[in-house]
Amino acid sequence: MSVIIMLVIAALLFAGGFLVAFFWATDDGQFDDTSTPAIRILNDDTVEDKEK
């Protein structure tokens, strides 16, 4: 029975750690812009000067 209690406590600590990491990431601005990284590859080409 004590093993089950230890596993429940470990699972709650593990889940709490992920919850804290999620709130830290959202507060830090990790998920602010979700559309630009997907289209950034399309705008990556630079126009070269052909007169050189």
PDBQT receptor file of N, H, CA, C and O in Angstrom, charges set to zero:
ATOM      1  N   MET A   1       0.822  -1.200   0.000  1.00  0.00    +0.000 N 
ATOM      2  CA  MET A   1       0.000   0.000   0.000  1.00  0.00    +0.000 C 
ATOM      3  C   MET A   1       0.863   1.260   0.000  1.00  0.00    +0.000 C 
ATOM      4  O   MET A   1       0.486   2.273  -0.589  1.00  0.00    +0.000 OA
ATOM      5  N   SER A   2       2.002   1.200   0.648  1.00  0.00    +0.000 N 
ATOM      6  H   SER A   2       2.309   0.377   1.126  1.00  0.00    +0.000 HD
ATOM      7  CA  SER A   2       2.851   2.389   0.704  1.00  0.00    +0.000 C 
ATOM      8  C   SER A   2       3.480   2.688  -0.660  1.00  0.00    +0.000 C 
ATOM      9  O   SER A   2       3.817   3.835  -0.956  1.00  0.00    +0.000 OA
ATOM     10  N   VAL A   3       3.635   1.645  -1.491  1.00  0.00    +0.000 N 
ATOM     11  H   VAL A   3       3.362   0.713  -1.251  1.00  0.00    +0.000 HD
ATOM     12  CA  VAL A   3       4.183   1.871  -2.829  1.00  0.00    +0.000 C 
ATOM     13  C   VAL A   3       3.192   2.657  -3.675  1.00  0.00    +0.000 C 
ATOM     14  O   VAL A   3       3.595   3.516  -4.459  1.00  0.00    +0.000 OA
ATOM     15  N   ILE A   4       1.920   2.380  -3.531  1.00  0.00    +0.000 N 
ATOM     16  H   ILE A   4       1.592   1.682  -2.895  1.00  0.00    +0.000 HD
ATOM     17  CA  ILE A   4       0.898   3.109  -4.283  1.00  0.00    +0.000 C 
ATOM     18  C   ILE A   4       0.881   4.573  -3.869  1.00  0.00    +0.000 C 
ATOM     19  O   ILE A   4       0.745   5.454  -4.718  1.00  0.00    +0.000 OA
ATOM     20  N   ILE A   5       1.014   4.838  -2.601  1.00  0.00    +0.000 N 
ATOM     21  H   ILE A   5       1.125   4.123  -1.911  1.00  0.00    +0.000 HD
ATOM     22  CA  ILE A   5       1.033   6.219  -2.110  1.00  0.00    +0.000 C 
ATOM     23  C   ILE A   5       2.248   6.944  -2.653  1.00  0.00    +0.000 C 
ATOM     24  O   ILE A   5       2.150   8.106  -3.048  1.00  0.00    +0.000 OA
ATOM     25  N   MET A   6       3.387   6.278  -2.679  1.00  0.00    +0.000 N 
ATOM     26  H   MET A   6       3.466   5.334  -2.358  1.00  0.00    +0.000 HD
ATOM     27  CA  MET A   6       4.601   6.895  -3.218  1.00  0.00    +0.000 C 
ATOM     28  C   MET A   6       4.443   7.171  -4.714  1.00  0.00    +0.000 C 
ATOM     29  O   MET A   6       4.884   8.217  -5.190  1.00  0.00    +0.000 OA
ATOM     30  N   LEU A   7       3.825   6.257  -5.464  1.00  0.00    +0.000 N 
ATOM     31  H   LEU A   7       3.467   5.407  -5.078  1.00  0.00    +0.000 HD
ATOM     32  CA  LEU A   7       3.624   6.467  -6.885  1.00  0.00    +0.000 C 
ATOM     33  C   LEU A   7       2.649   7.608  -7.160  1.00  0.00    +0.000 C 
ATOM     34  O   LEU A   7       2.845   8.374  -8.104  1.00  0.00    +0.000 OA
ATOM     35  N   VAL A   8       1.605   7.728  -6.349  1.00  0.00    +0.000 N 
ATOM     36  H   VAL A   8       1.446   7.106  -5.582  1.00  0.00    +0.000 HD
ATOM     37  CA  VAL A   8       0.658   8.827  -6.513  1.00  0.00    +0.000 C 
ATOM     38  C   VAL A   8       1.339  10.159  -6.236  1.00  0.00    +0.000 C 
ATOM     39  O   VAL A   8       1.126  11.126  -6.967  1.00  0.00    +0.000 OA
ATOM     40  N   ILE A   9       2.146  10.219  -5.201  1.00  0.00    +0.000 N 
ATOM     41  H   ILE A   9       2.318   9.434  -4.607  1.00  0.00    +0.000 HD
ATOM     42  CA  ILE A   9       2.871  11.455  -4.875  1.00  0.00    +0.000 C 
ATOM     43  C   ILE A   9       3.860  11.790  -5.987  1.00  0.00    +0.000 C 
ATOM     44  O   ILE A   9       3.983  12.952  -6.375  1.00  0.00    +0.000 OA
ATOM     45  N   ALA A  10       4.562  10.789  -6.502  1.00  0.00    +0.000 N 
ATOM     46  H   ALA A  10       4.462   9.845  -6.187  1.00  0.00    +0.000 HD
ATOM     47  CA  ALA A  10       5.513  11.024  -7.593  1.00  0.00    +0.000 C 
ATOM     48  C   ALA A  10       4.786  11.505  -8.847  1.00  0.00    +0.000 C 
ATOM     49  O   ALA A  10       5.274  12.397  -9.541  1.00  0.00    +0.000 OA
ATOM     50  N   ALA A  11       3.630  10.924  -9.143  1.00  0.00    +0.000 N 
ATOM     51  H   ALA A  11       3.233  10.199  -8.579  1.00  0.00    +0.000 HD
ATOM     52  CA  ALA A  11       2.866  11.340 -10.313  1.00  0.00    +0.000 C 
ATOM     53  C   ALA A  11       2.357  12.767 -10.160  1.00  0.00    +0.000 C 
ATOM     54  O   ALA A  11       2.369  13.533 -11.123  1.00  0.00    +0.000 OA
ATOM     55  N   LEU A  12       1.914  13.130  -8.971  1.00  0.00    +0.000 N 
ATOM     56  H   LEU A  12       1.904  12.508  -8.189  1.00  0.00    +0.000 HD
ATOM     57  CA  LEU A  12       1.451  14.504  -8.741  1.00  0.00    +0.000 C 
ATOM     58  C   LEU A  12       2.594  15.506  -8.856  1.00  0.00    +0.000 C 
ATOM     59  O   LEU A  12       2.410  16.593  -9.403  1.00  0.00    +0.000 OA
ATOM     60  N   LEU A  13       3.758  15.153  -8.352  1.00  0.00    +0.000 N 
ATOM     61  H   LEU A  13       3.907  14.270  -7.908  1.00  0.00    +0.000 HD
ATOM     62  CA  LEU A  13       4.920  16.035  -8.490  1.00  0.00    +0.000 C 
ATOM     63  C   LEU A  13       5.335  16.170  -9.953  1.00  0.00    +0.000 C 
ATOM     64  O   LEU A  13       5.681  17.261 -10.405  1.00  0.00    +0.000 OA
ATOM     65  N   PHE A  14       5.300  15.073 -10.684  1.00  0.00    +0.000 N 
ATOM     66  H   PHE A  14       5.018  14.186 -10.317  1.00  0.00    +0.000 HD
ATOM     67  CA  PHE A  14       5.650  15.085 -12.099  1.00  0.00    +0.000 C 
ATOM     68  C   PHE A  14       4.665  15.943 -12.895  1.00  0.00    +0.000 C 
ATOM     69  O   PHE A  14       5.078  16.757 -13.721  1.00  0.00    +0.000 OA
ATOM     70  N   ALA A  15       3.375  15.766 -12.651  1.00  0.00    +0.000 N 
ATOM     71  H   ALA A  15       3.039  15.106 -11.979  1.00  0.00    +0.000 HD
ATOM     72  CA  ALA A  15       2.350  16.553 -13.333  1.00  0.00    +0.000 C 
ATOM     73  C   ALA A  15       2.448  18.028 -12.939  1.00  0.00    +0.000 C 
ATOM     74  O   ALA A  15       2.271  18.911 -13.778  1.00  0.00    +0.000 OA
ATOM     75  N   GLY A  16       2.726  18.287 -11.680  1.00  0.00    +0.000 N 
ATOM     76  H   GLY A  16       2.870  17.569 -10.998  1.00  0.00    +0.000 HD
ATOM     77  CA  GLY A  16       2.894  19.672 -11.236  1.00  0.00    +0.000 C 
ATOM     78  C   GLY A  16       4.084  20.340 -11.897  1.00  0.00    +0.000 C 
ATOM     79  O   GLY A  16       4.041  21.528 -12.218  1.00  0.00    +0.000 OA
ATOM     80  N   GLY A  17       5.146  19.575 -12.097  1.00  0.00    +0.000 N 
ATOM     81  H   GLY A  17       5.181  18.610 -11.836  1.00  0.00    +0.000 HD
ATOM     82  CA  GLY A  17       6.320  20.116 -12.786  1.00  0.00    +0.000 C 
ATOM     83  C   GLY A  17       6.009  20.498 -14.222  1.00  0.00    +0.000 C 
ATOM     84  O   GLY A  17       6.438  21.548 -14.700  1.00  0.00    +0.000 OA
ATOM     85  N   PHE A  18       5.259  19.642 -14.912  1.00  0.00    +0.000 N 
ATOM     86  H   PHE A  18       4.910  18.788 -14.524  1.00  0.00    +0.000 HD
ATOM     87  CA  PHE A  18       4.854  19.976 -16.267  1.00  0.00    +0.000 C 
ATOM     88  C   PHE A  18       3.906  21.168 -16.293  1.00  0.00    +0.000 C 
ATOM     89  O   PHE A  18       3.970  21.982 -17.214  1.00  0.00    +0.000 OA
ATOM     90  N   LEU A  19       3.046  21.284 -15.321  1.00  0.00    +0.000 N 
ATOM     91  H   LEU A  19       2.994  20.622 -14.572  1.00  0.00    +0.000 HD
ATOM     92  CA  LEU A  19       2.133  22.418 -15.261  1.00  0.00    +0.000 C 
ATOM     93  C   LEU A  19       2.890  23.720 -15.033  1.00  0.00    +0.000 C 
ATOM     94  O   LEU A  19       2.590  24.735 -15.662  1.00  0.00    +0.000 OA
ATOM     95  N   VAL A  20       3.856  23.692 -14.149  1.00  0.00    +0.000 N 
ATOM     96  H   VAL A  20       4.100  22.867 -13.638  1.00  0.00    +0.000 HD
ATOM     97  CA  VAL A  20       4.689  24.878 -13.899  1.00  0.00    +0.000 C 
ATOM     98  C   VAL A  20       5.482  25.239 -15.154  1.00  0.00    +0.000 C 
ATOM     99  O   VAL A  20       5.594  26.416 -15.497  1.00  0.00    +0.000 OA
ATOM    100  N   ALA A  21       6.035  24.234 -15.844  1.00  0.00    +0.000 N 
ATOM    101  H   ALA A  21       5.945  23.278 -15.565  1.00  0.00    +0.000 HD
ATOM    102  CA  ALA A  21       6.790  24.497 -17.072  1.00  0.00    +0.000 C 
ATOM    103  C   ALA A  21       5.888  25.081 -18.164  1.00  0.00    +0.000 C 
ATOM    104  O   ALA A  21       6.316  25.956 -18.916  1.00  0.00    +0.000 OA
ATOM    105  N   PHE A  22       4.656  24.604 -18.251  1.00  0.00    +0.000 N 
ATOM    106  H   PHE A  22       4.309  23.893 -17.640  1.00  0.00    +0.000 HD
ATOM    107  CA  PHE A  22       3.715  25.140 -19.234  1.00  0.00    +0.000 C 
ATOM    108  C   PHE A  22       3.382  26.594 -18.947  1.00  0.00    +0.000 C 
ATOM    109  O   PHE A  22       3.402  27.424 -19.855  1.00  0.00    +0.000 OA
ATOM    110  N   PHE A  23       3.075  26.914 -17.687  1.00  0.00    +0.000 N 
ATOM    111  H   PHE A  23       3.059  26.239 -16.949  1.00  0.00    +0.000 HD
ATOM    112  CA  PHE A  23       2.761  28.301 -17.346  1.00  0.00    +0.000 C 
ATOM    113  C   PHE A  23       3.972  29.205 -17.515  1.00  0.00    +0.000 C 
ATOM    114  O   PHE A  23       3.820  30.366 -17.894  1.00  0.00    +0.000 OA
ATOM    115  N   TRP A  24       5.159  28.705 -17.245  1.00  0.00    +0.000 N 
ATOM    116  H   TRP A  24       5.282  27.762 -16.937  1.00  0.00    +0.000 HD
ATOM    117  CA  TRP A  24       6.371  29.487 -17.453  1.00  0.00    +0.000 C 
ATOM    118  C   TRP A  24       6.572  29.774 -18.943  1.00  0.00    +0.000 C 
ATOM    119  O   TRP A  24       6.934  30.889 -19.318  1.00  0.00    +0.000 OA
ATOM    120  N   ALA A  25       6.337  28.770 -19.789  1.00  0.00    +0.000 N 
ATOM    121  H   ALA A  25       6.042  27.864 -19.484  1.00  0.00    +0.000 HD
ATOM    122  CA  ALA A  25       6.517  28.953 -21.228  1.00  0.00    +0.000 C 
ATOM    123  C   ALA A  25       5.491  29.920 -21.803  1.00  0.00    +0.000 C 
ATOM    124  O   ALA A  25       5.829  30.733 -22.664  1.00  0.00    +0.000 OA
ATOM    125  N   THR A  26       4.250  29.847 -21.346  1.00  0.00    +0.000 N 
ATOM    126  H   THR A  26       3.976  29.186 -20.647  1.00  0.00    +0.000 HD
ATOM    127  CA  THR A  26       3.244  30.770 -21.861  1.00  0.00    +0.000 C 
ATOM    128  C   THR A  26       3.479  32.183 -21.355  1.00  0.00    +0.000 C 
ATOM    129  O   THR A  26       3.219  33.143 -22.080  1.00  0.00    +0.000 OA
ATOM    130  N   ASP A  27       3.957  32.331 -20.151  1.00  0.00    +0.000 N 
ATOM    131  H   ASP A  27       4.169  31.552 -19.562  1.00  0.00    +0.000 HD
ATOM    132  CA  ASP A  27       4.254  33.661 -19.615  1.00  0.00    +0.000 C 
ATOM    133  C   ASP A  27       5.480  34.257 -20.291  1.00  0.00    +0.000 C 
ATOM    134  O   ASP A  27       5.594  35.477 -20.408  1.00  0.00    +0.000 OA
ATOM    135  N   ASP A  28       6.395  33.404 -20.735  1.00  0.00    +0.000 N 
ATOM    136  H   ASP A  28       6.302  32.413 -20.640  1.00  0.00    +0.000 HD
ATOM    137  CA  ASP A  28       7.626  33.859 -21.371  1.00  0.00    +0.000 C 
ATOM    138  C   ASP A  28       7.403  34.244 -22.829  1.00  0.00    +0.000 C 
ATOM    139  O   ASP A  28       8.294  34.823 -23.450  1.00  0.00    +0.000 OA
ATOM    140  N   GLY A  29       6.242  33.939 -23.385  1.00  0.00    +0.000 N 
ATOM    141  H   GLY A  29       5.518  33.469 -22.881  1.00  0.00    +0.000 HD
ATOM    142  CA  GLY A  29       5.935  34.296 -24.755  1.00  0.00    +0.000 C 
ATOM    143  C   GLY A  29       6.285  33.220 -25.759  1.00  0.00    +0.000 C 
ATOM    144  O   GLY A  29       6.444  33.515 -26.944  1.00  0.00    +0.000 OA
ATOM    145  N   GLN A  30       6.405  32.008 -25.326  1.00  0.00    +0.000 N 
ATOM    146  H   GLN A  30       6.276  31.768 -24.364  1.00  0.00    +0.000 HD
ATOM    147  CA  GLN A  30       6.792  30.910 -26.205  1.00  0.00    +0.000 C 
ATOM    148  C   GLN A  30       5.729  30.622 -27.268  1.00  0.00    +0.000 C 
ATOM    149  O   GLN A  30       6.067  30.177 -28.365  1.00  0.00    +0.000 OA
ATOM    150  N   PHE A  31       4.473  30.865 -26.968  1.00  0.00    +0.000 N 
ATOM    151  H   PHE A  31       4.198  31.226 -26.077  1.00  0.00    +0.000 HD
ATOM    152  CA  PHE A  31       3.386  30.521 -27.875  1.00  0.00    +0.000 C 
ATOM    153  C   PHE A  31       2.677  31.751 -28.430  1.00  0.00    +0.000 C 
ATOM    154  O   PHE A  31       1.513  31.657 -28.820  1.00  0.00    +0.000 OA
ATOM    155  N   ASP A  32       3.340  32.889 -28.477  1.00  0.00    +0.000 N 
ATOM    156  H   ASP A  32       4.286  32.965 -28.161  1.00  0.00    +0.000 HD
ATOM    157  CA  ASP A  32       2.694  34.114 -28.932  1.00  0.00    +0.000 C 
ATOM    158  C   ASP A  32       2.399  34.097 -30.424  1.00  0.00    +0.000 C 
ATOM    159  O   ASP A  32       1.280  34.411 -30.832  1.00  0.00    +0.000 OA
ATOM    160  N   ASP A  33       3.368  33.741 -31.235  1.00  0.00    +0.000 N 
ATOM    161  H   ASP A  33       4.276  33.487 -30.903  1.00  0.00    +0.000 HD
ATOM    162  CA  ASP A  33       3.200  33.794 -32.680  1.00  0.00    +0.000 C 
ATOM    163  C   ASP A  33       3.265  32.386 -33.249  1.00  0.00    +0.000 C 
ATOM    164  O   ASP A  33       4.339  31.788 -33.312  1.00  0.00    +0.000 OA
ATOM    165  N   THR A  34       2.132  31.861 -33.658  1.00  0.00    +0.000 N 
ATOM    166  H   THR A  34       1.259  32.347 -33.607  1.00  0.00    +0.000 HD
ATOM    167  CA  THR A  34       2.116  30.486 -34.162  1.00  0.00    +0.000 C 
ATOM    168  C   THR A  34       2.046  30.413 -35.672  1.00  0.00    +0.000 C 
ATOM    169  O   THR A  34       2.261  29.335 -36.226  1.00  0.00    +0.000 OA
ATOM    170  N   SER A  35       1.755  31.508 -36.373  1.00  0.00    +0.000 N 
ATOM    171  H   SER A  35       1.581  32.384 -35.923  1.00  0.00    +0.000 HD
ATOM    172  CA  SER A  35       1.631  31.426 -37.821  1.00  0.00    +0.000 C 
ATOM    173  C   SER A  35       2.904  31.825 -38.553  1.00  0.00    +0.000 C 
ATOM    174  O   SER A  35       3.173  31.290 -39.629  1.00  0.00    +0.000 OA
ATOM    175  N   THR A  36       3.684  32.731 -38.021  1.00  0.00    +0.000 N 
ATOM    176  H   THR A  36       3.466  33.165 -37.147  1.00  0.00    +0.000 HD
ATOM    177  CA  THR A  36       4.874  33.208 -38.718  1.00  0.00    +0.000 C 
ATOM    178  C   THR A  36       5.943  32.138 -38.918  1.00  0.00    +0.000 C 
ATOM    179  O   THR A  36       6.510  32.083 -40.010  1.00  0.00    +0.000 OA
ATOM    180  N   PRO A  37       6.260  31.279 -37.940  1.00  0.00    +0.000 N 
ATOM    181  CA  PRO A  37       7.289  30.270 -38.198  1.00  0.00    +0.000 C 
ATOM    182  C   PRO A  37       6.935  29.326 -39.342  1.00  0.00    +0.000 C 
ATOM    183  O   PRO A  37       7.833  28.804 -40.003  1.00  0.00    +0.000 OA
ATOM    184  N   ALA A  38       5.665  29.098 -39.586  1.00  0.00    +0.000 N 
ATOM    185  H   ALA A  38       4.935  29.522 -39.049  1.00  0.00    +0.000 HD
ATOM    186  CA  ALA A  38       5.270  28.194 -40.671  1.00  0.00    +0.000 C 
ATOM    187  C   ALA A  38       5.491  28.828 -42.037  1.00  0.00    +0.000 C 
ATOM    188  O   ALA A  38       5.764  28.115 -43.003  1.00  0.00    +0.000 OA
ATOM    189  N   ILE A  39       5.380  30.147 -42.140  1.00  0.00    +0.000 N 
ATOM    190  H   ILE A  39       5.158  30.725 -41.355  1.00  0.00    +0.000 HD
ATOM    191  CA  ILE A  39       5.553  30.800 -43.440  1.00  0.00    +0.000 C 
ATOM    192  C   ILE A  39       6.906  31.494 -43.567  1.00  0.00    +0.000 C 
ATOM    193  O   ILE A  39       7.186  32.106 -44.597  1.00  0.00    +0.000 OA
ATOM    194  N   ARG A  40       7.735  31.412 -42.554  1.00  0.00    +0.000 N 
ATOM    195  H   ARG A  40       7.507  30.915 -41.717  1.00  0.00    +0.000 HD
ATOM    196  CA  ARG A  40       9.038  32.070 -42.606  1.00  0.00    +0.000 C 
ATOM    197  C   ARG A  40       9.921  31.487 -43.700  1.00  0.00    +0.000 C 
ATOM    198  O   ARG A  40      10.725  32.208 -44.291  1.00  0.00    +0.000 OA
ATOM    199  N   ILE A  41       9.786  30.201 -43.977  1.00  0.00    +0.000 N 
ATOM    200  H   ILE A  41       9.133  29.615 -43.497  1.00  0.00    +0.000 HD
ATOM    201  CA  ILE A  41      10.596  29.564 -45.015  1.00  0.00    +0.000 C 
ATOM    202  C   ILE A  41      10.265  30.136 -46.389  1.00  0.00    +0.000 C 
ATOM    203  O   ILE A  41      11.125  30.153 -47.270  1.00  0.00    +0.000 OA
ATOM    204  N   LEU A  42       9.038  30.604 -46.586  1.00  0.00    +0.000 N 
ATOM    205  H   LEU A  42       8.339  30.590 -45.871  1.00  0.00    +0.000 HD
ATOM    206  CA  LEU A  42       8.650  31.167 -47.875  1.00  0.00    +0.000 C 
ATOM    207  C   LEU A  42       9.276  32.529 -48.100  1.00  0.00    +0.000 C 
ATOM    208  O   LEU A  42       9.514  32.902 -49.249  1.00  0.00    +0.000 OA
ATOM    209  N   ASN A  43       9.549  33.282 -47.056  1.00  0.00    +0.000 N 
ATOM    210  H   ASN A  43       9.356  32.980 -46.123  1.00  0.00    +0.000 HD
ATOM    211  CA  ASN A  43      10.123  34.619 -47.159  1.00  0.00    +0.000 C 
ATOM    212  C   ASN A  43      11.624  34.631 -46.913  1.00  0.00    +0.000 C 
ATOM    213  O   ASN A  43      12.210  35.699 -46.735  1.00  0.00    +0.000 OA
ATOM    214  N   ASP A  44      12.250  33.474 -46.901  1.00  0.00    +0.000 N 
ATOM    215  H   ASP A  44      11.774  32.607 -47.046  1.00  0.00    +0.000 HD
ATOM    216  CA  ASP A  44      13.657  33.392 -46.545  1.00  0.00    +0.000 C 
ATOM    217  C   ASP A  44      14.584  33.786 -47.688  1.00  0.00    +0.000 C 
ATOM    218  O   ASP A  44      15.721  34.190 -47.446  1.00  0.00    +0.000 OA
ATOM    219  N   ASP A  45      14.123  33.676 -48.916  1.00  0.00    +0.000 N 
ATOM    220  H   ASP A  45      13.199  33.348 -49.113  1.00  0.00    +0.000 HD
ATOM    221  CA  ASP A  45      14.971  34.006 -50.063  1.00  0.00    +0.000 C 
ATOM    222  C   ASP A  45      15.208  35.504 -50.125  1.00  0.00    +0.000 C 
ATOM    223  O   ASP A  45      14.295  36.303 -49.916  1.00  0.00    +0.000 OA
ATOM    224  N   THR A  46      16.435  35.868 -50.412  1.00  0.00    +0.000 N 
ATOM    225  H   THR A  46      17.177  35.219 -50.581  1.00  0.00    +0.000 HD
ATOM    226  CA  THR A  46      16.765  37.280 -50.578  1.00  0.00    +0.000 C 
ATOM    227  C   THR A  46      16.894  37.574 -52.064  1.00  0.00    +0.000 C 
ATOM    228  O   THR A  46      17.329  36.723 -52.839  1.00  0.00    +0.000 OA
ATOM    229  N   VAL A  47      16.517  38.768 -52.449  1.00  0.00    +0.000 N 
ATOM    230  H   VAL A  47      16.164  39.460 -51.819  1.00  0.00    +0.000 HD
ATOM    231  CA  VAL A  47      16.616  39.178 -53.837  1.00  0.00    +0.000 C 
ATOM    232  C   VAL A  47      18.041  39.689 -54.051  1.00  0.00    +0.000 C 
ATOM    233  O   VAL A  47      18.486  40.628 -53.392  1.00  0.00    +0.000 OA
ATOM    234  N   GLU A  48      18.738  39.054 -54.979  1.00  0.00    +0.000 N 
ATOM    235  H   GLU A  48      18.376  38.291 -55.514  1.00  0.00    +0.000 HD
ATOM    236  CA  GLU A  48      20.113  39.442 -55.236  1.00  0.00    +0.000 C 
ATOM    237  C   GLU A  48      20.132  40.567 -56.279  1.00  0.00    +0.000 C 
ATOM    238  O   GLU A  48      19.302  40.617 -57.186  1.00  0.00    +0.000 OA
ATOM    239  N   ASP A  49      21.089  41.447 -56.118  1.00  0.00    +0.000 N 
ATOM    240  H   ASP A  49      21.764  41.406 -55.381  1.00  0.00    +0.000 HD
ATOM    241  CA  ASP A  49      21.229  42.544 -57.037  1.00  0.00    +0.000 C 
ATOM    242  C   ASP A  49      21.878  42.020 -58.316  1.00  0.00    +0.000 C 
ATOM    243  O   ASP A  49      23.017  41.555 -58.273  1.00  0.00    +0.000 OA
ATOM    244  N   LYS A  50      21.183  42.082 -59.450  1.00  0.00    +0.000 N 
ATOM    245  H   LYS A  50      20.257  42.459 -59.484  1.00  0.00    +0.000 HD
ATOM    246  CA  LYS A  50      21.689  41.540 -60.708  1.00  0.00    +0.000 C 
ATOM    247  C   LYS A  50      22.647  42.483 -61.410  1.00  0.00    +0.000 C 
ATOM    248  O   LYS A  50      23.283  42.089 -62.387  1.00  0.00    +0.000 OA
ATOM    249  N   GLU A  51      22.771  43.723 -60.939  1.00  0.00    +0.000 N 
ATOM    250  H   GLU A  51      22.255  44.043 -60.145  1.00  0.00    +0.000 HD
ATOM    251  CA  GLU A  51      23.641  44.695 -61.589  1.00  0.00    +0.000 C 
ATOM    252  C   GLU A  51      25.100  44.522 -61.186  1.00  0.00    +0.000 C 
ATOM    253  O   GLU A  51      25.972  45.126 -61.809  1.00  0.00    +0.000 OA
ATOM    254  N   LYS A  52      25.390  43.738 -60.189  1.00  0.00    +0.000 N 
ATOM    255  H   LYS A  52      24.681  43.247 -59.683  1.00  0.00    +0.000 HD
ATOM    256  CA  LYS A  52      26.781  43.578 -59.731  1.00  0.00    +0.000 C 
ATOM    257  C   LYS A  52      27.590  42.738 -60.637  1.00  0.00    +0.000 C 
ATOM    258  O   LYS A  52      28.773  42.516 -60.381  1.00  0.00    +0.000 OA
TER     259      LYS A  52
